[in-house]
């Protein structure tokens, strides 16, 4: 085994010890080192589930061998996924030059952010996502309708005042998801993603209730809680080729965008752009085989979302409010 060429300190010693125990050596802390440790965490989680499943199988006077087989199959399939996540994270790390994620966010940077309630008044909004209270976007596609509304509510997150944006997704006139997104705009006009609480709902056969059941809040995160960190949702002045972390709550929310073009053309029922559209590739290491292309019209915002290689498409059908 090669020696690690750094001096351990309390904050990183545990991670380095795990790498040593697993036969992995690193030159210095960074994105790829974090990815390898997450691979270990993924496997340990699987082992916990595997032994718990076996304990359940054993809690029977006549244990069913198929129960044990299923537990082993789940473990093997899970290991494949752990390896896929690692490969995807390492690919991302390469595009980021193995940089750590150290956003300029928190109480020490509060002066670098604007009062969100002044956006559209004394503060110019981001041309790709105008966080002006009252702005509303309506999207349709993939069997859903999605309403996005900028509220006048604010939330203090890690010393930064963020504005609350509510997304409501419906299928067949039934609510399936309500998300409170928290965004902040810095003095340069960049929009930051500070977290979200995503409530997912479902109706079940035989239910006789006033509404669908809340089934989970998977994917929810908040900057400063459980080591989650914010990212930049959309820069004011995007540069082709830039790769940007939009959120960083490991294993829960790891969305990333790559700037593909700033001179794209796209059309939707609610708006269009001709040679001045921002085009991004949206992806996450948590879903290695999934990506989306998004198109933003200046002064309007997101107008289309497309999954390459498929016919799936979500389009803006209505925009009400103030742009740039």
N, C-alpha and C positions, 0 to 999 in steps of 0.2 A: 504494500500500500504506500502511495506517495504521501509525503508530509504536507499538511496544510500550511501555506505560507503567510498566515496572519496570526496576530496575537489575540487569543480569545478574550472577550470582555463579557461581563455578566449578561448584557442585553442579547448577545448572540451566541454565548457558550452552549446553550442547550441545543440550538440548531446545528452547530458544528459537531457536537457530540453525536447527534443522530446521523449526520452524514458519515462520520468516522465509523460508526457501528455498522453502517450499510455498505461500506466499501466505496463511498463516493468522496472524492477530494475536490476542493475548489481553490481558486487562487485568491478570491476576495468575495465579500458579500455582494449580491447583485440579484438581478431578475432571475437568472438561471439557477442560482443557488436556492432561491425561494421556491422555484418550480420543482426542484428535486425534493425538497423537504415536503412540499405539498403532496408529492407522489407517495412518500412514506405515510403521511397522514391519511391519504386515501386508502392505502392498504390496511392500516390499523383500524380504520372505521369498518372496513369490510370484515376483518377478523372478528370484531366485536359483534357485528350482525350475524356472522357465521356461527359463533359459539352460542349466541342467544337463540338462534333458530334451532340448533342442536339440542339446547336445553328444553325448548318447547316440544321437540320431537320425543325426547326422553320422558316427558311428563305424561306417560300413558302406560296402562297395564300391558298393552300389546303394541309396542312401537311399530310404526309403519316405515319400512325401509325406503319407500319413495320419498318420505319427508326428509330423510337425510340426503338422499340423492338430489333433491331440489335445492337444499341448502348449499351443497357443493357446487351445483351448476350455477347458482346465483353468485357464489364467490368467484368462480372462474370467469364468468361474464363481467363481473365487477372489476376484476383485475385488468381485463382487456380495456375497459373504460378508463381506469386509472392511467394506463400507459398511453391511451389516446389523449387524455388531458395533458399529460406531461409533454408529449410531442407537440401539441398545439401551443402550450405555454412557452416551450423552448423556441418554437418558430417565431412567436411574438417577441420574445426576449431578443432574438437576433435582429429583428426589425427596429427594436428600441436601443440597439447597441448595448444591451445588457444593463441598461440604466435602472436604478432603483426608482420607486415611485415616491417622490418627496414634494408634494404640491405646496405652493405658497399659500397656505390656508390656515386659519386659526386666529385666535385673539391677537397675535402679534401682527397680523396682516389685515385687521379690520378696516384700517384707513384706506386700503386698496380696493374696497368694495363700495358700491353706491347704495343709497337708500332705494330699495326696490319700488317703493310707492311713488318715487319721483321719475321712474322710467316712463317716457312718453310725455313728460311735462318739462322738467328742467334737465332731464338726462335722456340723451338719445338712445333708443333701443338698438339691440343687435339686429342687423338687417335680415339675419337668417331665422331668428326666433325672438319676436318682439314681446317681451314680458310686460306688456301694458295691461294693467287691470281692466277686465272687461273683454279683452280679446278672446275670440272663440273660433275654433276650427272644427269642422265636421268631416269625418272620413268614412268611406264605405269600401268594403271589399273583403274577400275571404270569408264571407258569411257573417260579417260583423259590421256594426256601425260604431264609430268611436268619436265621442265628443270631448274636446280639449278646451278647458276654460281657465284663463288666468284670473284668480281671485284677488281680493284686496287683503287677504290674510297673510301674515308673515310668521316666520318661525326662526328663532335664534338657534343656530347650529354651530357649535364650536366657536362662538364669538362673532359669527357672521350672520347678518340678517338676510334670510332667504324668503322668497315669495312662494306661495302655495299655488300650484297648478293642479287642477282635478281632471283626470282622464276617466271617462265612463264608457265601458265597452258593453254592447248589447247584442244578443242573438235572438232573433224572433221576438223582439220587444221585451226580452227578459235580460236583466242585468247579470253579466257574468264576471265583471271585474270593475272595481272602483279603486283608482290609484291616486294618492296624494303625492305628487312630485314636488321636491323642494329645490329651487334654483336660486342662484345669486349671479349678479352681473358685476364685473370688476370695472374699475375706472377706465380701462382700455377698451371696454365694450365686449369682452369675452363672457360667455355664459357658462357658469359652473353648475355641475350636478352635485347636490349636497345630500341626496338620499330620497327614499320613497317608502311609503307604506302601501302595499298592494294587497287588496282584499279580493279573493277569488270565491265566486259563488256558484252553486249548482242546484238544480231542481231534481228531485228524485220521484220516481213513480210511486203514487199513493200519498204523496204529500198533500196536505190541506192546510196551507199556511199563508201568511200575508206576503211572503216573498221567498226567494231562493235562500238556501242555507249557505252560511259562510263556511267554506271547507278548508281554507288555508290562507296564510299570508307569505307564501314562499317567494323568495326574491327580495323581500323587504330589507332595507338597510339604512343606516344613518351615519354620516361622517362623525367620527369621534366616538362611536359606540362599537364595542367589540373589535377594535382595531381597524374599522372601516375608514377609508379615506375618500375624499371627493375627487372628481376628475373634471375635465373641461368638456362640457357637452358640445359646444360649438364655438370656435374662435371667431372673432370679428373679421380677421384677415387670414383666411385659410391659405395654405401653400400646398400645391400638388406634391404628393409623396409623403406628407406628414402622417405619422401614425400617433394617435392620441387616445390615452385611456380616459373613458368617460366616467368610470366608476371603478372602485377597487375595494370590494368586500370579498375576500378570497373564499371561494366555493359557493358564494351566494350571488354575487353580481360582479362581473368582470368584463363589461362591454367595452369595445374598442372601435374606433373608426379610422379608416384610411382615406385621405383626401384624394379622390380620383381625378376630379376636374373642377374648374371654376368657370368653364365656358360651355357647359352642357345645355342641351335643349330637351324639354319635356313638356307634356300637356296633360292636364287633368280637367274634369268638369268644373272645378272651382277656380283654377288659375293655370297659367302656363308661363314658360320662360323660353326665350329664344337666344341662345348663345351666352346667357349670363346666369345660368343655373349652377349652383353648387351641387356636386355629385360625390357621395361618400360610399364606401364599402363598410358596412356594419357587421361585426362578428364578435364572437366570444370564445375563449378556449374551453368553456363549459359545454359548448355544442360545436365540436370541431368541424362537422360537415355542413353547417348552416351559415349562410351569409345573406345579407340583403343589400340592395343598392337603393339609396335614398336621394331624392332630388329636392332642393330647396330653391324657391324663387325669392329674389331680393324683395324685401318689403312685405312678403306674404308668409314665408316659412316653408315647412314641409308640404310638398304637393303630391308626391308619389313615392311609394315604397314597393320595390319589386324583388322577388326571389329569382335570381338568375337560374336559367334552365328549367323554369316552371312557368305556368300561366298565372300564378298567384300574384295579385296586385291589389294594393290598397291606395285609394285616390282621395284627394281633397275634393269635396263636393260643395263646400260652403265656407267662406271666411267672413267674419264680421269683426271689425276693429280697426286699429291703427297700425301701420307698418313702420318702416324706418323713417 
